[in-house]
Amino acid sequence: MPIEAFPVNCDGGLILDRSIFALDPGEATKLQNYEPDINGGYAKIKGFTKFDSNQVSGSGGLLGLAFYGNSKIIAARAANVQHSAGSGWTNIATNRTSAGRYCFTNYDWDGTENIAMADGVNDAAFWDGSTYTTITASVAGTKPTAPDIVQEFKGHLFFGGMSNAPHVVKFSAPYNENDFSAASGSGEIAFGDDVISLKPFRDQLIVFCKKSIYSLQGSSSADFTISPVTRDIGCLSHFSIQEVASDLLFLAPDGLRTVAGTAKIGDMELATVSKQVQPRLNELTQDQLGNVSSHVIHNKSQYRIYFPATAGTEAESTGLISVIKRNVGTGEFGWEFSDIKGLKPKIAASGYIADVEKVVHGDYDGGYVYLQENGDDFDGTAMACTYQTTDFNMQDIGVRKNMQRVIINYNPTGTVRDVDMNIIYDYNDTTAAQPPVYNMTDPSGAALYGTGPFGTAEYGGLVYSPLYRQSVEGSGFSVALKFTDSSTNPTYTIKGFSLEFTPGARM
């Protein structure tokens, strides 16, 4: 009987909302700490290390993170706000007692970068790189009372989530953080819903409320206008909102949504981009929703959102990786997802230092700021990576497949070792014989004769071969593969694989 081959391209991401019979071959039933790669396949995620070997002053976890001046990270902990370029923390403020989680916004009105901050307990404030100033309406008017949201837009500072008026958005006079007089151009707008967040988007300010979303347009109090985006759905967390792929992504009661999709009349279903992983979102508790944080990785077209539980361990903490990419099969762009596990951020952010994109998160219970996309483990702890395919019946569930070999197409960034592969027959039926695990110990790499040092290159190998060949045993009516990796080795991408088998008897 001739050997047949069943090739599979790894594409589509984690799928939890369809039957295994309805899954496309490249989609995954488990995908943990692997990320859908914009260049194709599933890549082991990179790790994280400490951004600064020193802790931010104070006690408890990190309450806020922001980037400043293309050179520094600003972090808040307990009553303190400090800045660092990576070698020690310097005070900005030390008197912001009982603060909640922070909202920051950067702006430049006069050639000097400023960063404003709000925490829901203390007065809002701003810092210009040397001087910290509390926003007290020292020029005129009435200050915003303990806002938890601050956002610069069109030369004004906008404030929301005020303790005395949660449904009101208040804005300063143009180019003056401490002037709140109507005569100077300050004002306030009342909404029929509690304000959750404020985010600029396409020359407008999006006002996210608890049960509705609005768009503010214009440039001053003289011409600001409000129009509804939707009155049917709102935002669950300010800390879920990020701009990615020229749209705003946010966590709504029915999943992750885009603002542009939500704004389209009649396209409410189109706006929900996370249907394939909706079971993950349905599992979230109120405690987890209160702890949500998120960030983007622009060079990967990636959005990450985390759902730590207050009493949960770091190893148990979960989140989702969301990537917008082109599907190889259809040629269309769409969202692909995977699970992330083992990170427990209190807060997260992304930005630029020396024009290089950096991604950071803050300790949930301690004072360290961690730099993601750096290293091969979670600050010394190995990450647990799992990728399980759907179950393949090769278009005929009635014929037994006698497996011969699996040929894996991967793209390494270093020596791939300690990756285990299981073959799972007949939907992991306990009565079916399941082979032992295969360890994919990779050779050191092929080399041209006369160029490779003795003992470090594979004799007779193909130069730059991206294929790994593993002979396997066993048979079944369906076949699935499961890859697991708990090593601290560099990232690699599983691009696809081919299952080689001989057809057996029909049963």
C-alpha positions, 0 to 999 in steps of 0.5 A: 500500500503506498504511503499517503500524505496529509499536509497541514498549514498552521493557521486560524488560531485557537477555536473553542466555539465549533465542533471538532468536525467543523474545524479547519485543519490548521486550527487549534483546540489548545494553544497556550503560550504560542502566538499566531505569527503574522508571518504564518504558523504558531510561535512560542512566545518570548519571555520577560525580564526585569526592566529595572533591577530595583523595585518602585518605592512603596508597598503592594502592586504596581498601580500605573505604567506609562512611557515618557520622553522616548527614554523613561518609564513612569510607574506608580506604587502606593503613594509614589509616582517615579520614573526610570530609564532602567537603572533606579527609580526617581521620585515624581510625587510621594503624596498620592495616598490610597490611590487606585489604578492610574490613567495617564495621557501624554501631550505637548502644548508648548514644546515640552512633553507633559504627562497628566495622571488620574487615579480616582482618589487624589486630585489629577496632576501633571509632570513636565519632566521636572515639576509636578503640579496638582490640578486644583483649578488654581486659575479659575473654576472648579477642579474635577473631583478625584477623576479616574480618567484623564485624556488630552484632546484638541488642546484640552484635558478631559476628565471622567469617572469623577467621584461626585459626578460619574456621568459627567465629562469635564474639560479644561480651558484650551492649553491650561490644565488649571483653568476651568472657567467657562469664559476661558473655554472650559466646560462639562458634558453630562451623559445618561450613563457612567463614564468608563473611559475616554480615547481619541480615535480618528479625530474624535474623542470616543466616550465609553460608558457603562451601557453606551458609547458616544463620539465627541467631535469638534475642537473647542467648547464652541463647536463640540458636538456629541453623537451616539456610536451605540446605545445598546452596549458599553465597555467593561473596563478602561484598562481593556481599551487599546488602539490596534490595526487602526481601530479601538479594541475594547472588552464589552459584555459580549466579547472583544469589540472594535469601535469601527465595527460597532459604529456600523448600523446593523453590524452589531455581530460584525463588531464582536471579533472574539466569538471563536474564544467566547467561552474564555470570556464567559468564564470570567468572574467579576473579580477578574473583570476588575483586574483586567489590563491590556497592551499592544505589540504593534510590530506583531499586530497583536493585542494582549489582555490579562484576567488575573484573579486577586487570590490566584497565583501567577502560574494560574493567571490567564489572558488572551493573545489576539492577532490580526493577520491574513488567513493563508487559505482565504486571503482575508484579514481576521483575528486569531487567538491563543491563551496566555498563562503564567503572567499576572500583571497589575497593569500593562503598557507599551510605548517607545524608548530610543524609538524601539517598541517596548512592552511592560507590565507591573507586578501584581503584588510586588514592585518590579516592572517587567519588560516583555518580549525579552528573554526565553522564560518568565523572569527565571520560570519556564513557561508552559507551552501547549499546541494541540491540533484538531483531530484529522480523519483525512476526509474518511473517518471509516478508514484506519490510518497506519501512521508512518511519519510526521514531517514538521515545518518549523522556523527556529531562532535557536536550537530547538530542544525539549519539545515533546510531541504526542500522537493522539488516536481516535479522539483520545479514546481510552480504549485506543493504544496511545504511543509514548511521547516523542521528544523532538531533539533537534540536530545542531544544524547542517553545514557544507562540507569543510565549513562545519566544526566537527561534532557540531553539525549534522553530517549529510543533512540539508543546509538550512533545512526547515523540516524535522522528520519523526517516525511514529507508530500506531494507528487510528481512525483519527489522528491529532498532534499535541506539542508541549514545551516547558523549556527555557530555549528560544522561540521558534515557529511551527509553520505546518506539518505533514502526516504520512500514513498508509490506509488500513481496513474500513471498519 
